[in-house]
Amino acid sequence: MTISQYSLAAAGALAVYVAYVVFRPRRNLCDIPGPPSPSWLFGNMLQLLTTPIYGEYEFKWLRKYGSVYRVKGCFGEDRLMISDPAALQVILNGRQYYTMAPGFENSVQLIYDPGSAILCKEEEHKRLRGALNNGFTATAVRTYLPIFTRVADMLTEQFDAMAGQPAANLLPSLGRATLSAVTEAVLGLSLEDLGDEFISTNFLMVGMASTSSPSAVLGDAIMALMPNAIRNLARHLPIKPLKSLDKARFLAHKIGRSVIRDIRHARIEGLDGVGAFYDELDNKWIPSFAVDGTLSEHELLAQTSLLLLAGQDTTGNTMGFAFLELARNIDFQDQLRTEIHSSLGAGGDTTVYENMPLLNAFIKETLRMYPSVSLSDRVAVQDHMLPLSQPITTSHGTQITEIPIMKGQVVYLATGQYQRSNLRWGEDAHEFKPSRWMHEGPPHKVQDGVGGYANLLTFHGGSHVCLGWRFALLEMQVFISELVGKFEFSLPADDRSRTVCRYALTLQPALPNGKKGALVSLKRVV
């Protein structure tokens, strides 16, 4: 056979395989109510994933169908949308589900190293997390306070340069600041040490992840049907976005390898003048493993790629939402500024931030309203019964308190819906209301303990709770305190600068034209 004949045969075999997967008989969830599907090709996916304003359909469906309902995926596939806490507990903590369904996993594989903790499963994941957690314990994170303070000072200078403009976009500065913080904490390097090539590639990658389109939705659905071998080959196609992602991973590896070798060389040779410097780095993430053999160099580089490529955008977006909410709530902003001045006037350590009730209520409410990963999917690896905390009524009028789930069933963890459920948070669940966190006891009707922090799922929960949640919290506490203490935030007068919340793999602030951005007016007050 010639090469063209082999190619034609391979394409034919692939087409047969796809047709089998798409049209094979499947057990469905037709008894579970849910919204009608606009099309067989896309199902409800365009409504979920590509609307200009986040939640336009999701929250309407939550009100109509409750905390568990059925949606259609591409090619007529039935999926479950779940915000019921009992069901979420099983999905997050049990062994009945893979951490990601094929569609979402494919997107993650394109961005992160295959050996990174986010992509490893079961015992390998447990081993990596056990090692990496040393850099993100409460004790370790407290040592990063000087780093956050220095970066906050840098942000102040940048905000000073934007003050007085009719509308200033905060996201580029916040993105560089969060990248700078994680770079210094993880590697002991400054942002300049990373080099212009890495920084430009990094922000190009972040920009690509900030878009969502029908073609991308369909592409992900098709790739989810492919065998693993085909998906792995597809990562290396000569397509510009894929080449940019490869370049970002390569540069992250290059930076991590240079740091590891410098540290090992310094320790072995006992070089003059570096001892104190590397003693200071011992509590940083990479140096602590570069010399003790806990992780191999290959494993270290995979995690370095993960942290450098994932450690800034989600936190930067969350703070963008935070400053927008302050601009909408001037009275609360003034109260928060008063607390900041009275609490931090004489300086202090991390306990000062922990004992600022308005600040922490504000951060919790921001995390509740704007979870960076508002929607993620899982796939069942065994048949089981999924329990519910509240009964649901089937399309035949029968009330059920558990749902039979078959192996291979895809379900959605509807984090955004859980955190805006009236059953959990009251009738004002869609209002931004920091005061809900100020009274005694939980700020919601039932304490179910689903999430890893403050009964929230923003950092997820169970064994896959976000490794850096303490890091992100202290980072937000320091940055918000520094900037709110010195600047007044208000909404721009021009309605074209109005910012909305959009879903594109993560939640992010966006302008009416669809571009990512968080526009406010800044005024220096101190």
C-alpha positions in Angstrom: 0.0 0.0 0.0 1.1 3.5 -0.7 1.3 6.3 1.9 -1.9 7.9 0.5 -3.7 4.5 0.7 -2.6 4.1 4.4 -3.8 7.6 5.1 -7.1 6.9 3.5 -7.5 3.6 5.4 -6.7 5.3 8.7 -9.1 8.2 8.0 -11.8 5.6 7.1 -11.2 3.6 10.3 -11.3 6.8 12.3 -14.6 7.8 10.7 -16.1 4.3 11.5 -14.9 4.6 15.1 -16.4 8.0 15.5 -19.7 6.9 13.9 -19.8 3.9 16.3 -19.2 6.1 19.4 -21.7 8.7 18.4 -24.5 6.4 17.3 -24.0 3.5 19.6 -27.0 2.6 21.9 -26.7 4.5 25.2 -28.5 4.4 28.4 -30.0 7.9 29.0 -31.4 9.9 31.7 -34.7 10.7 30.0 -36.6 10.5 33.3 -34.7 13.4 34.8 -36.3 16.7 33.7 -34.2 19.3 32.0 -34.3 22.1 29.3 -35.1 21.2 25.7 -32.1 20.8 23.4 -31.9 23.3 20.5 -29.9 20.9 18.3 -28.6 17.3 18.2 -25.1 18.5 17.2 -24.5 21.0 20.0 -27.3 20.0 22.5 -27.3 22.7 25.3 -23.6 23.3 25.2 -23.7 26.6 23.3 -26.2 27.9 25.9 -23.9 26.8 28.7 -20.5 27.7 27.3 -20.7 30.5 24.8 -23.3 33.0 26.1 -22.0 36.6 26.3 -23.1 36.9 30.0 -22.4 34.0 32.4 -25.4 32.2 33.9 -27.9 33.5 31.4 -29.4 30.0 31.0 -27.8 28.1 34.0 -29.5 30.2 36.7 -32.9 30.1 34.8 -32.6 26.3 34.7 -31.6 26.1 38.4 -34.8 28.0 39.3 -37.0 25.9 37.1 -35.5 22.4 37.5 -33.7 22.5 40.9 -30.3 21.3 42.0 -30.2 18.3 39.6 -31.4 18.3 36.0 -30.5 16.8 32.7 -28.8 18.7 29.8 -27.8 17.5 26.4 -24.2 17.4 25.3 -23.0 17.3 21.7 -24.3 14.5 19.5 -27.4 13.9 21.7 -25.5 12.8 24.8 -27.3 13.0 28.2 -25.4 14.7 31.0 -26.4 15.6 34.6 -26.0 19.1 36.0 -25.5 18.8 39.7 -25.5 21.4 42.5 -27.1 19.1 45.2 -24.6 19.0 48.2 -25.1 15.3 48.9 -24.4 14.4 45.3 -21.4 16.8 45.2 -19.9 15.1 48.3 -20.0 11.7 46.6 -18.5 13.1 43.3 -15.7 15.0 45.1 -14.8 12.5 47.8 -15.7 9.0 46.5 -13.9 6.7 44.1 -16.8 6.5 41.6 -15.5 9.3 39.4 -12.5 10.3 37.4 -11.3 13.8 38.2 -12.1 15.0 34.7 -14.3 13.8 31.9 -12.5 13.4 28.5 -13.7 16.8 27.1 -12.4 18.9 29.9 -9.3 16.7 30.4 -8.4 17.3 26.8 -8.4 21.0 27.3 -6.3 20.7 30.4 -3.8 18.3 28.7 -3.3 21.0 26.0 -2.2 23.5 28.6 -0.4 21.5 31.3 2.4 18.9 31.4 1.1 15.3 31.4 3.1 14.6 34.6 1.6 17.5 36.5 -0.5 16.8 39.7 -3.7 18.1 38.0 -3.6 15.3 35.5 -2.3 12.4 37.6 -4.8 10.0 39.2 -5.2 8.0 42.3 -2.0 6.9 44.0 0.3 9.0 41.8 -1.8 12.1 42.5 -1.8 11.4 46.2 2.0 11.0 46.2 2.6 14.2 44.3 0.2 16.2 46.4 1.7 14.9 49.6 5.1 16.2 48.4 3.9 19.5 47.0 1.7 20.4 49.9 4.8 21.3 52.0 5.1 24.5 50.0 1.4 25.5 50.6 0.8 24.7 54.3 -0.5 27.6 56.5 3.1 27.9 57.9 4.7 28.0 54.5 2.3 30.5 53.1 2.9 32.9 56.0 6.5 33.2 54.9 5.4 34.6 51.5 3.9 37.7 53.1 7.0 39.9 52.3 6.7 38.8 48.6 3.1 39.8 48.5 3.9 43.1 50.1 6.6 43.9 47.6 4.3 43.0 44.7 1.5 45.1 46.2 3.9 48.1 46.2 4.6 47.5 42.5 0.8 47.4 41.9 0.4 50.7 43.7 2.9 52.3 41.3 1.0 50.9 38.3 -2.4 52.1 39.6 -0.9 55.5 40.3 0.0 55.7 36.6 -3.6 54.9 35.7 -5.3 57.1 38.2 -7.4 59.9 36.7 -8.1 58.1 33.4 -11.8 57.8 32.5 -11.5 54.0 32.5 -8.5 51.9 33.4 -8.3 48.2 32.7 -7.0 46.5 35.9 -6.5 43.0 34.5 -3.1 43.3 32.8 -1.6 44.7 36.0 -3.3 42.2 38.2 -2.2 39.3 35.9 1.5 40.4 36.0 1.3 40.9 39.8 -0.1 37.4 40.5 2.5 35.9 38.1 5.2 37.8 39.9 4.1 36.5 43.3 3.9 32.9 42.3 7.3 33.1 40.4 9.1 34.5 43.5 7.5 32.1 45.9 7.9 29.0 43.7 11.3 29.8 42.2 12.8 32.6 44.1 13.0 34.6 40.9 11.7 38.0 39.9 9.4 38.6 37.0 12.3 40.1 35.0 14.3 36.9 35.6 11.7 34.9 33.6 12.6 36.8 30.5 10.4 38.7 28.0 9.9 35.6 25.8 8.3 33.5 28.6 6.2 36.4 29.8 4.8 37.2 26.3 4.2 33.5 25.6 2.5 33.1 29.0 0.1 36.0 28.4 -0.6 34.8 24.8 -1.6 31.4 26.3 -3.8 33.0 28.9 -5.4 35.0 26.1 -6.2 31.9 24.1 -7.8 30.3 27.1 -10.0 33.4 27.4 -12.1 32.6 24.3 -15.0 30.2 23.7 -16.7 29.5 20.4 -19.0 27.0 18.8 -16.1 25.5 16.8 -14.1 25.0 20.0 -17.0 23.4 21.7 -17.5 21.0 18.8 -13.8 20.3 18.6 -13.6 19.4 22.3 -16.6 17.1 21.9 -15.0 15.3 18.9 -11.7 14.9 20.7 -13.5 13.5 23.8 -14.6 10.6 21.5 -11.1 9.8 20.4 -8.9 7.1 21.9 -6.1 8.4 24.2 -3.5 7.7 21.5 -5.2 9.9 19.0 -5.7 12.7 21.5 -2.0 12.6 22.4 -1.0 12.8 18.8 -3.3 15.7 18.2 -1.4 17.8 20.8 1.5 17.9 18.4 -0.3 19.1 15.3 1.4 22.1 13.6 -1.3 24.5 14.6 -0.4 28.0 15.9 -2.3 27.8 19.2 -0.9 24.3 20.0 2.6 25.5 19.1 2.2 28.4 21.5 1.2 26.1 24.3 4.1 23.8 23.6 6.4 26.8 23.7 5.0 27.9 27.0 5.6 24.5 28.6 9.1 24.3 27.1 10.1 27.7 28.5 8.6 26.9 31.9 10.8 23.7 31.9 13.8 25.6 30.9 13.4 28.1 33.8 12.7 25.4 36.3 15.7 23.3 35.1 18.0 26.3 35.4 16.9 27.0 39.0 17.2 23.4 40.1 20.8 23.1 38.7 21.9 26.4 40.2 20.7 25.3 43.6 22.3 21.9 43.4 25.6 23.4 42.2 25.6 26.0 45.0 25.0 23.3 47.6 27.6 20.9 46.3 30.3 23.5 45.7 29.5 25.7 48.8 29.9 28.8 46.7 30.8 32.0 48.6 28.0 34.5 48.8 25.1 32.2 47.9 24.6 30.3 51.2 22.4 32.9 52.9 20.5 33.4 49.6 19.6 29.8 49.3 19.0 29.4 53.0 16.3 32.0 52.5 14.9 30.0 49.5 14.7 26.7 51.5 11.0 27.3 52.3 10.3 28.0 48.6 8.6 25.2 46.7 11.2 24.3 44.0 14.4 24.7 46.1 13.1 22.5 49.0 12.8 19.6 46.6 15.7 20.3 44.3 18.2 18.9 46.9 16.4 16.3 48.9 15.4 13.9 46.2 11.7 13.8 47.2 10.7 14.4 43.5 12.7 13.6 40.4 13.8 16.5 38.2 11.3 15.4 35.6 8.5 15.5 38.2 9.7 18.9 39.5 9.6 20.4 36.0 6.1 19.1 35.4 4.9 20.9 38.5 6.8 24.0 37.7 5.0 24.2 34.4 1.7 23.8 36.2 2.3 26.5 38.8 3.8 29.1 36.4 1.1 28.6 33.8 -1.9 28.3 36.2 -0.9 30.3 39.1 -1.9 33.8 38.0 -4.9 34.2 35.8 -7.6 32.8 38.1 -6.6 34.9 41.0 -6.1 38.0 38.8 -9.6 37.6 37.4 -11.1 37.1 40.9 -9.5 40.3 42.1 -10.8 42.1 39.0 -14.3 41.1 40.0 -13.6 42.2 43.6 -12.6 45.8 42.5 -15.6 46.0 40.2 -17.9 45.1 43.1 -16.2 47.8 45.2 -16.8 50.3 42.4 -20.5 49.3 42.5 -20.7 49.5 46.3 -19.1 52.8 47.4 -20.5 52.8 50.9 -19.0 49.4 51.6 -15.8 50.4 50.0 -15.5 53.4 52.4 -16.2 51.1 55.4 -13.6 48.6 54.2 -11.0 51.4 53.7 -11.6 52.5 57.3 -11.0 49.0 58.6 -7.8 48.7 56.5 -6.4 52.0 57.9 -7.2 51.1 61.5 -5.9 47.5 61.3 -2.8 48.0 59.2 -1.6 51.4 60.3 1.1 49.9 62.5 2.0 47.0 60.2 1.9 43.4 61.4 1.9 39.8 60.3 -0.6 37.6 58.7 -2.8 37.4 61.8 -3.7 41.0 61.2 -5.3 40.1 57.9 -7.1 37.1 59.4 -8.7 39.4 62.0 -10.2 41.9 59.6 -13.9 40.9 59.4 -15.0 43.2 56.6 -12.0 42.3 54.4 -12.6 38.6 54.8 -16.3 38.8 54.4 -15.7 40.7 51.2 -13.3 38.1 49.9 -15.6 35.2 50.7 -18.5 36.9 49.0 -16.3 37.5 45.9 -15.3 33.9 45.9 -18.9 32.8 46.3 -20.3 34.9 43.4 -17.3 34.4 41.1 -15.8 30.9 41.4 -13.1 30.8 38.8 -14.0 27.2 37.7 -17.8 27.5 37.8 -18.4 24.3 35.8 -16.3 21.2 35.5 -17.1 17.7 34.4 -16.5 14.2 35.8 -17.0 10.7 34.3 -18.3 7.8 36.3 -16.0 4.8 36.4 -18.5 2.4 37.9 -22.3 1.8 38.2 -23.6 3.3 41.5 -26.6 5.1 43.1 -26.0 8.9 43.5 -27.7 10.2 46.7 -29.6 13.5 46.8 -30.1 15.8 49.8 -33.4 17.0 48.3 -35.8 14.7 46.4 -36.5 15.5 42.8 -39.5 14.7 40.7 -39.0 12.7 37.5 -40.8 13.5 34.2 -43.3 10.7 35.2 -44.2 12.5 38.5 -42.2 10.1 40.8 -40.2 11.5 43.6 -36.7 10.0 44.0 -33.9 10.6 46.5 -31.1 8.9 44.4 -30.2 8.5 40.8 -28.9 5.4 39.1 -25.6 6.3 37.4 -24.0 4.0 34.8 -20.3 3.7 34.1 -19.2 6.2 31.6 -21.9 8.8 32.5 -20.7 12.4 32.4 -21.8 14.7 35.1 -21.2 18.4 35.7 -20.2 19.9 39.1 -22.2 23.1 38.8 -20.1 25.1 41.3 -21.6 28.4 40.2 -25.1 27.1 40.7 -24.4 25.6 44.1 -23.0 29.0 45.3 -26.1 30.8 44.1 -28.8 28.3 45.2 -31.6 29.9 47.1 -31.8 26.6 49.2 -28.3 27.1 50.3 -27.9 30.9 50.6 -31.4 32.4 50.8 -33.6 34.4 48.5 -30.9 37.0 48.0 -28.4 34.4 46.7 -27.8 36.4 43.5 -27.0 39.6 45.4 -23.4 40.6 46.2 -23.8 40.9 50.0 -20.7 40.7 52.2 -22.8 41.2 55.3 -24.1 37.6 54.9 -20.7 36.5 56.3 -20.7 38.9 59.3 -23.1 37.3 61.7 -22.6 34.3 63.9 -22.8 30.8 62.3 -22.9 29.9 58.6 -24.2 32.5 56.2 -26.5 29.9 54.6 -29.4 27.8 55.7 -27.6 24.5 56.1 -24.0 23.8 56.9 -23.0 20.9 54.6 -19.3 21.2 54.6 -18.9 20.5 50.8 -16.1 22.9 49.9 -12.5 23.1 51.1 -12.9 26.7 52.3 -15.8 28.6 54.0 -18.3 26.0 52.7 -17.5 27.2 49.2 -16.6 25.1 46.2 -14.5 27.8 44.6 -11.3 25.9 45.5 -13.3 22.6 45.0 -13.0 20.0 47.8 -12.1 16.5 48.7 -8.7 15.1 47.7 -8.5 17.5 44.7 -9.0 20.7 46.6 -6.9 23.5 45.1 -3.3 23.1 46.3 -2.7 26.8 46.5 -5.9 28.0 48.1 -4.1 29.5 51.2 -1.6 31.1 48.9 -4.4 32.8 46.9 -6.3 33.9 50.0 -3.3 35.7 51.5 -2.4 37.2 48.2 -5.9 38.7 47.8 -5.9 39.9 51.4 -2.6 41.8 50.9 -3.3 43.2 47.4 -6.9 44.3 48.2 -5.8 45.9 51.5 -2.9 47.8 49.9 -4.9 49.1 46.9 -8.3 49.9 48.6 -6.3 51.6 51.4 -4.8 54.0 48.8 -7.3 54.2 45.9 -11.0 54.9 45.4 -12.7 52.7 42.8 -15.7 53.9 40.8 -17.6 52.8 37.7 -16.7 54.6 34.4 -19.4 57.0 33.2 -19.3 55.6 29.6 -21.6 52.6 29.4 -19.3 51.1 26.7 -16.9 50.4 29.6 -19.5 48.4 31.5 -18.0 45.0 32.5 -19.9 41.7 32.6 -19.1 38.2 33.8 -18.3 35.7 31.0 -17.5 32.0 31.0 -14.5 30.9 28.9 -13.0 27.8 30.6 -12.9 30.0 33.7 -15.0 33.0 34.8 -13.6 36.3 33.8 -14.5 39.9 33.5 -15.4 41.0 30.0 -16.5 44.1 28.1 -19.6 44.3 26.0 -17.5 43.7 22.9 -16.5 40.3 24.3 -12.9 41.2 25.1 -11.5 40.4 28.5 -11.2 43.4 30.7 -12.2 45.1 34.0 -12.6 48.8 33.6 -12.9 51.2 36.6 -12.0 54.8 37.4 -9.2 55.2 39.9 -8.6 58.1 42.3 -5.7 58.3 44.8 -7.0 59.0 48.3 -3.9 58.5 50.4 
